[in-house]
Amino acid sequence: MTHDVGATDRTKVRRAPQKTVTERDTVNAILDAGLVAHVSCVIDGQPFVMPVGYARDGDRVLIHGSSASRLFKALAAGQPTCFTVTLLDGLVLARSAFESSMNYRCVIALGVCEVLEGDAKEAALLRITDFLLPGRTAHARVSAPQESKATYMLALPLDEVSCKVSDKFPEDDPDDLKDPIYSNIWAGYVPIKEVFGEAVPDPLTVERGLETPDYVNAWTR
């Protein structure tokens, strides 16, 4: 699906609306570039925000966690949630501290999760593993029945979505640009890049002289 993201009243960007992005392809690309999302829930009147691994699967996102987790119990019971992925791309250095900021890409989705069971759950478990650890499902042991039973697999539809992107040079106060002192302050941005380091084998792997798999060495960010 490539239709534009239609902001509802709840997801309309009100602060810096010029940074709003409505193209579904851009939303998908941001979600596909992330590894960790933050998901909200309210338990006994107390809001919580928890980090979770996730994977996009078409027009929904998949998240999984322990069936003993308070967060996942609440979401599985139908509590509305807010799902957020933010990619930090750089620090923006303006000529004043007030105008300094960050370059980023962010997607927020609101909704209620669906609990996946049976074949749909097993397919989702493979999907999220292959997204987070590409190529691993062909080599790792599959989940045992008791392990699958101890795991909630939830799907959140991407029906109510907001997307915001900031990728600009600093927007200085016009007076600072004319000031004989402040106009001579260095300004610009410092890119931030996420990279994978060299894989580190555990002691048993070293003991048995096992080589790092090619698919692991091929991972890049």
Backbone bond lengths (Angstrom), bond angles and torsions (degrees), N, CA, C in turn:
res aa  C-N    CA-C-N  psi(-1)  N-CA   C-N-CA  omega(-1)  CA-C   N-CA-C  phi
1 M - - - 1.462 - - 1.529 109.14 -
2 T 1.314 116.82 134.79 1.462 120.25 -178.12 1.526 112.14 -127.12
3 H 1.364 117.43 12.47 1.467 117.96 -178.79 1.522 109.96 -68.78
4 D 1.333 114.68 157.66 1.455 119.48 -177.85 1.527 111.28 -66.98
5 V 1.326 114.19 154.77 1.453 121.27 176.92 1.525 107.92 -79.98
6 G 1.300 117.26 121.70 1.450 120.45 179.55 1.519 110.68 -95.95
7 A 1.308 117.50 111.00 1.460 121.20 -179.48 1.521 110.18 -70.69
8 T 1.318 115.87 133.21 1.456 120.68 172.01 1.526 107.57 -87.45
9 D 1.319 116.10 179.16 1.460 118.81 177.81 1.525 110.63 -61.14
10 R 1.336 116.39 -31.32 1.468 119.72 -178.64 1.528 112.23 -76.36
11 T 1.319 117.71 -26.09 1.462 119.69 -176.04 1.527 112.98 -109.37
12 K 1.314 118.02 3.96 1.460 121.09 177.41 1.526 110.15 -63.93
13 V 1.337 116.53 131.58 1.463 121.22 179.51 1.521 109.22 -77.92
14 R 1.309 116.88 118.10 1.464 121.42 -178.07 1.525 112.13 -103.38
15 R 1.309 118.28 -30.21 1.463 121.95 177.59 1.519 108.17 -95.42
16 A 1.328 117.30 121.09 1.471 123.08 -176.61 1.526 111.29 54.22
17 P 1.344 118.10 59.89 1.463 121.07 -177.04 1.521 113.58 -63.42
18 Q 1.349 117.66 -17.77 1.464 119.58 178.17 1.526 111.98 -66.36
19 K 1.313 116.85 -13.63 1.467 120.73 178.92 1.529 111.92 -91.14
20 T 1.327 117.07 2.43 1.458 121.20 179.25 1.526 110.93 -66.50
21 V 1.319 116.18 137.80 1.462 122.63 173.82 1.521 107.67 -121.84
22 T 1.323 116.97 130.97 1.466 120.78 -177.36 1.528 113.21 -113.65
23 E 1.329 118.14 -6.74 1.460 120.11 -177.32 1.530 110.61 -73.46
24 R 1.323 116.29 124.58 1.459 121.49 -179.27 1.536 111.05 -60.20
25 D 1.326 118.12 -35.98 1.463 120.23 -179.79 1.527 111.28 -62.17
26 T 1.346 117.00 -36.55 1.462 120.52 178.56 1.522 110.35 -69.03
27 V 1.321 116.51 -42.95 1.464 120.62 176.34 1.524 110.18 -57.26
28 N 1.323 116.56 -47.85 1.463 120.26 -179.87 1.522 111.91 -61.39
29 A 1.331 116.64 -40.82 1.467 120.53 -178.63 1.530 110.76 -64.39
30 I 1.333 117.26 -38.69 1.462 120.30 178.29 1.520 110.06 -65.67
31 L 1.319 116.82 -46.54 1.459 120.14 179.40 1.527 111.19 -62.38
32 D 1.319 116.79 -37.78 1.463 120.32 -179.01 1.521 112.45 -72.16
33 A 1.330 117.21 -20.13 1.462 120.91 -179.34 1.525 112.47 -87.99
34 G 1.334 117.44 -15.62 1.456 120.73 -177.82 1.514 112.54 -89.78
35 L 1.330 115.25 167.43 1.459 122.00 175.98 1.530 111.55 -126.03
36 V 1.323 116.56 -28.56 1.463 121.58 -175.77 1.517 109.62 -124.95
37 A 1.325 116.16 134.40 1.454 122.87 173.55 1.524 108.67 -116.29
38 H 1.329 115.70 163.00 1.457 120.79 172.49 1.523 107.68 -116.43
39 V 1.331 114.63 131.90 1.457 121.51 -173.75 1.527 108.60 -125.00
40 S 1.325 116.38 136.25 1.460 120.84 -176.44 1.522 111.90 -101.43
41 C 1.348 114.45 154.53 1.454 121.07 168.77 1.522 107.72 -157.89
42 V 1.318 116.01 163.19 1.461 121.49 177.20 1.518 107.89 -120.49
43 I 1.339 116.23 124.04 1.461 121.84 -178.92 1.518 108.22 -124.09
44 D 1.319 115.68 119.88 1.466 121.38 -178.95 1.526 111.70 53.23
45 G 1.332 116.09 39.98 1.449 121.36 177.65 1.505 115.62 81.75
46 Q 1.324 117.74 -3.82 1.458 122.07 -178.89 1.529 110.24 -102.49
47 P 1.349 119.25 119.81 1.472 120.38 175.44 1.528 111.01 -70.15
48 F 1.330 115.35 140.54 1.455 122.20 173.93 1.528 108.62 -130.36
49 V 1.325 116.06 146.48 1.463 122.02 172.60 1.520 106.83 -128.31
50 M 1.323 116.20 122.81 1.460 120.83 -174.01 1.530 111.07 -123.62
51 P 1.344 117.73 142.63 1.464 120.83 175.04 1.525 110.43 -79.94
52 V 1.319 116.16 140.51 1.468 121.15 178.55 1.530 109.39 -142.00
53 G 1.313 116.48 149.47 1.457 120.55 167.72 1.525 108.44 -75.76
54 Y 1.312 116.39 153.86 1.465 118.98 -175.91 1.524 109.37 -154.14
55 A 1.316 115.18 171.94 1.467 121.84 171.20 1.517 108.15 -149.42
56 R 1.320 116.26 140.76 1.470 119.29 171.71 1.517 108.80 -81.52
57 D 1.323 115.28 137.75 1.456 121.61 178.05 1.524 107.25 -132.86
58 G 1.339 115.62 87.86 1.458 119.70 -175.95 1.512 111.05 67.49
59 D 1.326 116.76 -122.01 1.459 122.09 -177.28 1.531 112.08 -99.95
60 R 1.320 115.17 33.70 1.459 120.83 174.93 1.524 108.76 -150.33
61 V 1.337 115.71 164.49 1.459 120.26 172.97 1.516 108.27 -116.90
62 L 1.327 115.14 146.85 1.460 122.48 -179.84 1.518 109.28 -108.43
63 I 1.327 116.95 135.46 1.454 121.45 172.67 1.523 107.68 -134.40
64 H 1.325 115.50 149.44 1.462 118.33 -179.83 1.518 109.67 -140.66
65 G 1.337 115.16 151.79 1.449 120.55 -179.96 1.512 110.75 -168.66
66 S 1.308 115.48 178.38 1.458 121.54 -176.66 1.521 111.41 -64.56
67 S 1.335 115.44 140.42 1.458 120.02 176.11 1.528 111.40 -70.73
68 A 1.349 117.10 -9.75 1.463 121.22 175.64 1.523 112.00 -91.41
69 S 1.330 117.36 -5.94 1.460 122.04 -177.89 1.524 111.09 -71.46
70 R 1.336 117.26 133.14 1.461 120.49 176.36 1.521 110.92 -62.14
71 L 1.352 116.08 -39.55 1.462 120.56 179.51 1.523 110.47 -59.51
72 F 1.329 116.69 -51.09 1.455 119.38 -174.82 1.523 112.26 -72.75
73 K 1.325 117.26 -30.08 1.461 119.14 173.90 1.529 110.58 -62.97
74 A 1.346 115.70 -43.22 1.463 119.84 -179.79 1.524 111.16 -65.33
75 L 1.329 116.74 -43.53 1.461 119.93 -179.29 1.526 111.14 -67.69
76 A 1.335 116.22 -38.99 1.464 119.93 179.57 1.520 111.32 -66.99
77 A 1.327 116.39 -26.29 1.470 120.52 179.18 1.525 112.45 -80.74
78 G 1.338 116.56 -2.76 1.460 120.19 175.49 1.505 115.95 101.84
79 Q 1.340 117.47 14.33 1.460 118.66 178.53 1.530 110.07 -69.35
80 P 1.331 119.04 132.04 1.467 121.13 175.33 1.525 110.60 -60.26
81 T 1.316 115.76 148.22 1.454 119.84 -176.30 1.518 111.21 -138.87
82 C 1.322 114.33 165.30 1.465 122.97 171.37 1.513 107.35 -120.53
83 F 1.331 116.50 123.19 1.464 124.32 -178.02 1.526 107.91 -111.12
84 T 1.331 117.34 126.98 1.468 120.48 -174.65 1.521 111.07 -133.51
85 V 1.324 115.26 135.08 1.470 122.02 171.19 1.520 107.91 -124.81
86 T 1.333 117.01 126.70 1.460 122.25 178.51 1.518 109.61 -125.78
87 L 1.319 116.71 128.89 1.464 123.33 174.98 1.522 107.90 -110.35
88 L 1.312 116.70 120.43 1.461 121.44 -179.28 1.518 109.22 -91.91
89 D 1.340 116.31 119.67 1.462 121.64 -174.11 1.519 114.22 -105.44
90 G 1.324 118.72 -17.25 1.458 118.49 -179.55 1.515 112.83 176.77
91 L 1.341 115.20 161.49 1.454 122.53 172.71 1.523 108.20 -101.57
92 V 1.320 116.10 129.15 1.464 122.14 -176.76 1.528 108.35 -101.25
93 L 1.324 115.86 118.05 1.461 121.92 -177.37 1.520 109.83 -102.71
94 A 1.309 115.80 105.50 1.464 120.63 176.68 1.526 109.25 -91.17
95 R 1.322 115.11 179.07 1.472 120.00 179.98 1.523 112.18 -80.95
96 S 1.320 116.04 -5.46 1.459 121.07 172.98 1.513 108.02 -132.67
97 A 1.322 116.45 152.67 1.462 119.94 177.10 1.526 110.75 -63.46
98 F 1.345 116.57 -34.34 1.456 120.86 -177.44 1.521 111.88 -62.27
99 E 1.322 117.95 -40.50 1.467 122.15 -176.69 1.527 112.89 -86.83
100 S 1.318 118.80 -8.14 1.469 121.14 177.96 1.525 109.18 -69.20
101 S 1.327 115.91 149.34 1.462 118.74 -173.84 1.525 109.93 -158.79
102 M 1.318 115.88 -154.69 1.463 122.55 179.33 1.522 109.47 -135.43
103 N 1.324 115.69 151.39 1.455 121.66 166.86 1.522 107.91 -95.93
104 Y 1.325 116.78 135.55 1.457 120.15 -172.87 1.518 110.41 -158.38
105 R 1.329 114.97 166.38 1.457 123.72 170.40 1.529 106.92 -130.31
106 C 1.325 117.07 130.07 1.465 119.72 -173.99 1.524 110.86 -139.92
107 V 1.324 115.17 137.49 1.468 122.11 174.73 1.520 108.24 -125.60
108 I 1.325 116.34 132.75 1.462 123.01 175.54 1.524 108.09 -122.58
109 A 1.324 115.94 133.52 1.468 120.87 176.61 1.521 109.21 -127.79
110 L 1.321 115.93 135.84 1.457 122.31 177.07 1.526 109.21 -111.62
111 G 1.318 116.27 148.24 1.455 118.24 176.79 1.508 113.15 159.78
112 V 1.320 115.07 -168.38 1.466 123.80 178.61 1.522 108.15 -120.21
113 C 1.319 116.43 133.75 1.467 121.20 -176.68 1.530 111.58 -79.15
114 E 1.314 114.70 149.88 1.464 122.48 171.96 1.524 108.12 -101.51
115 V 1.322 117.28 135.83 1.466 121.96 176.23 1.530 108.17 -84.65
116 L 1.321 116.33 125.31 1.464 121.11 179.32 1.524 110.01 -95.59
117 E 1.318 116.05 138.67 1.457 121.78 179.82 1.524 110.44 -133.40
118 G 1.317 116.01 166.43 1.455 121.76 173.75 1.513 113.57 60.63
119 D 1.339 115.71 -138.59 1.459 120.98 -177.82 1.524 111.94 -61.38
120 A 1.342 116.81 -35.64 1.467 120.22 179.49 1.521 110.18 -63.75
121 K 1.319 117.18 -37.26 1.459 121.18 178.67 1.521 110.53 -67.88
122 E 1.310 117.07 -45.94 1.462 120.29 -179.05 1.529 111.41 -63.87
123 A 1.327 116.95 -39.68 1.469 120.25 177.42 1.521 110.65 -64.81
124 A 1.329 116.79 -38.33 1.465 120.60 179.03 1.521 111.16 -68.11
125 L 1.321 117.80 -37.44 1.464 120.95 176.83 1.527 111.08 -61.30
126 L 1.329 116.27 -41.54 1.462 119.78 176.71 1.523 110.81 -66.59
127 R 1.323 116.84 -40.11 1.466 121.45 -179.16 1.525 111.06 -62.01
128 I 1.331 117.26 -46.38 1.456 119.92 -176.63 1.526 110.79 -71.08
129 T 1.342 117.07 -33.86 1.467 119.63 176.97 1.520 110.84 -67.03
130 D 1.310 117.04 -43.33 1.468 120.16 -179.69 1.519 111.89 -68.41
131 F 1.336 116.92 -28.70 1.459 119.11 177.11 1.522 110.91 -71.75
132 L 1.334 116.52 -47.37 1.461 120.44 -176.97 1.527 111.93 -77.20
133 L 1.337 117.24 -34.13 1.470 122.42 -176.53 1.525 108.86 -131.18
134 P 1.337 117.85 74.11 1.464 120.59 -173.42 1.531 112.61 -54.52
135 G 1.313 115.50 127.94 1.461 121.84 177.60 1.514 114.50 88.16
136 R 1.326 117.89 -7.48 1.464 120.51 -172.79 1.517 113.23 -74.23
137 T 1.338 118.34 -31.91 1.459 119.99 -174.62 1.524 112.14 -63.02
138 A 1.323 117.34 -24.30 1.471 120.22 179.32 1.529 111.77 -75.88
139 H 1.348 117.38 -13.06 1.464 120.39 -175.57 1.529 113.22 -118.62
140 A 1.321 118.15 -29.61 1.463 120.87 -176.33 1.527 111.31 -83.04
141 R 1.330 116.04 155.26 1.457 121.30 175.25 1.525 108.99 -63.78
142 V 1.332 116.12 138.99 1.460 119.97 177.73 1.523 109.32 -73.33
143 S 1.316 116.56 160.77 1.455 120.78 -178.83 1.525 111.05 -65.12
144 A 1.322 115.30 134.72 1.462 120.67 174.31 1.523 108.65 -75.43
145 P 1.351 117.61 157.70 1.465 120.07 -178.52 1.530 113.51 -53.77
146 Q 1.335 117.15 -40.42 1.463 119.09 -179.30 1.521 111.48 -69.71
147 E 1.347 116.63 -30.14 1.463 120.10 177.04 1.528 110.85 -70.16
148 S 1.326 115.57 -41.97 1.461 119.66 177.73 1.528 110.52 -64.23
149 K 1.333 116.13 -39.04 1.462 120.41 179.58 1.522 111.30 -64.18
150 A 1.329 116.92 -31.00 1.470 121.64 -178.55 1.521 112.46 -83.71
151 T 1.335 116.97 5.63 1.462 121.54 -175.72 1.527 110.80 -122.41
152 Y 1.328 115.83 131.82 1.456 121.32 168.52 1.524 108.04 -89.64
153 M 1.314 116.98 135.11 1.456 122.23 170.73 1.522 107.26 -117.46
154 L 1.330 115.88 118.28 1.456 121.51 -175.53 1.520 110.63 -118.54
155 A 1.324 115.58 147.39 1.466 121.91 177.33 1.526 108.32 -123.01
156 L 1.325 115.69 128.20 1.469 121.53 177.60 1.519 108.94 -112.03
157 P 1.335 118.52 118.77 1.470 120.10 179.99 1.522 111.36 -68.41
158 L 1.313 115.90 144.00 1.469 121.56 179.03 1.529 109.27 -93.16
159 D 1.324 114.96 57.88 1.454 121.01 -177.49 1.527 112.83 -93.99
160 E 1.320 116.56 -30.93 1.467 121.19 -177.49 1.530 106.97 -123.91
161 V 1.330 114.71 94.99 1.467 120.76 -167.06 1.521 110.73 -129.75
162 S 1.316 114.86 145.10 1.461 122.31 172.71 1.523 107.75 -127.43
163 C 1.335 116.37 140.47 1.460 120.98 -179.58 1.522 109.14 -135.53
164 K 1.328 115.38 135.76 1.457 121.07 -178.04 1.522 108.63 -138.47
165 V 1.331 116.44 134.45 1.469 121.99 -178.96 1.517 109.20 -131.90
166 S 1.322 115.96 132.28 1.464 121.99 174.31 1.522 107.93 -123.48
167 D 1.314 116.29 120.39 1.472 120.59 -177.13 1.533 110.05 -144.56
168 K 1.320 117.13 48.28 1.456 122.05 -171.26 1.526 112.06 -117.59
169 F 1.340 114.04 163.02 1.449 120.84 165.72 1.531 107.72 -71.16
170 P 1.328 118.33 164.91 1.464 119.56 179.49 1.521 111.99 -60.84
171 E 1.315 114.94 145.64 1.462 121.81 176.80 1.525 107.44 -105.47
172 D 1.331 115.63 88.70 1.461 121.26 -173.50 1.521 112.28 -74.93
173 D 1.322 114.08 156.65 1.456 120.74 170.34 1.528 107.73 -61.52
174 P 1.331 118.65 128.24 1.474 120.49 -178.58 1.527 113.41 -52.68
175 D 1.317 117.51 -33.83 1.463 119.68 179.92 1.529 111.27 -66.88
176 D 1.344 117.42 -31.90 1.459 120.46 179.15 1.531 111.18 -67.78
177 L 1.338 115.61 -31.74 1.466 119.75 -179.16 1.527 112.05 -71.42
178 K 1.317 116.62 -20.85 1.468 121.04 179.56 1.524 112.63 -101.29
179 D 1.309 116.71 -13.89 1.461 120.56 -176.71 1.534 110.36 -69.91
180 P 1.329 119.60 133.00 1.469 121.61 -176.62 1.522 113.50 -63.40
181 I 1.326 118.13 -24.20 1.466 121.01 179.06 1.523 110.74 -94.88
182 Y 1.330 116.86 -53.95 1.463 120.28 -174.86 1.525 113.12 -67.01
183 S 1.323 117.45 -29.24 1.469 119.73 -179.65 1.524 112.10 -68.73
184 N 1.328 117.41 -15.05 1.468 121.39 178.65 1.525 112.97 -97.06
185 I 1.323 116.35 8.85 1.472 119.98 174.24 1.526 108.85 -81.37
186 W 1.346 115.95 135.83 1.480 119.99 176.97 1.516 109.36 -62.53
187 A 1.329 115.83 135.82 1.463 121.20 177.12 1.525 109.32 -140.20
188 G 1.307 116.61 153.05 1.465 122.33 -179.29 1.512 109.22 160.53
189 Y 1.333 116.19 -148.67 1.459 118.41 175.70 1.523 110.46 -142.51
190 V 1.320 115.05 156.22 1.464 122.35 179.17 1.529 107.53 -114.17
191 P 1.336 118.55 112.58 1.464 120.22 -179.14 1.533 111.61 -63.99
192 I 1.308 115.76 147.84 1.458 122.63 173.52 1.523 107.45 -118.08
193 K 1.327 116.16 127.95 1.459 121.13 -178.66 1.526 109.76 -123.95
194 E 1.324 115.67 137.59 1.456 121.99 175.55 1.523 108.35 -100.83
195 V 1.337 116.87 129.06 1.461 120.25 -177.88 1.524 109.82 -133.99
196 F 1.324 115.51 153.19 1.453 120.84 170.98 1.528 108.47 -86.88
197 G 1.327 116.43 136.35 1.451 120.61 173.59 1.527 110.82 -86.70
198 E 1.312 115.88 -175.76 1.470 121.00 178.24 1.524 109.32 -70.95
199 A 1.328 116.61 135.33 1.459 121.47 -178.80 1.525 110.93 -62.09
200 V 1.327 117.42 139.32 1.467 123.18 -178.96 1.524 108.85 -112.64
201 P 1.339 119.22 114.93 1.468 121.13 -178.45 1.527 112.02 -73.69
202 D 1.334 116.06 149.83 1.461 119.24 175.86 1.533 109.35 -81.33
203 P 1.358 118.80 168.98 1.473 121.21 -173.71 1.525 114.26 -56.88
204 L 1.349 118.05 -39.62 1.462 119.28 -179.68 1.525 110.66 -66.42
205 T 1.339 116.22 -38.04 1.475 119.61 177.34 1.518 110.64 -62.00
206 V 1.324 116.47 -42.02 1.468 120.76 178.27 1.514 110.34 -64.89
207 E 1.328 116.61 -45.33 1.474 121.77 -178.93 1.521 111.54 -57.17
208 R 1.327 116.54 -37.92 1.465 120.10 -177.07 1.533 112.65 -92.89
209 G 1.318 116.12 1.45 1.457 119.71 175.19 1.509 114.52 65.03
210 L 1.332 116.86 33.86 1.461 120.55 -177.69 1.528 110.80 -81.86
211 E 1.310 115.72 135.00 1.458 121.17 178.53 1.526 110.64 -79.88
212 T 1.316 115.81 148.99 1.464 119.96 174.91 1.524 108.90 -65.50
213 P 1.340 118.29 129.37 1.472 120.20 -178.63 1.525 112.09 -60.61
214 D 1.313 115.04 147.65 1.464 120.42 -179.48 1.531 111.43 -59.28
215 Y 1.349 116.99 -36.59 1.458 118.59 -177.28 1.525 111.08 -67.09
216 V 1.329 118.28 -28.85 1.453 120.89 176.02 1.535 110.31 -72.94
217 N 1.326 115.99 -44.95 1.479 119.23 177.94 1.525 111.48 -61.51
218 A 1.318 117.61 -24.29 1.463 121.13 -176.80 1.529 112.58 -81.89
219 W 1.347 118.22 -10.64 1.459 119.62 -178.35 1.519 110.98 -65.33
220 T 1.307 116.05 132.09 1.466 122.02 179.02 1.509 108.89 -136.19
221 R 1.328 115.37 158.84 1.458 121.93 174.96 1.519 107.38 -130.48
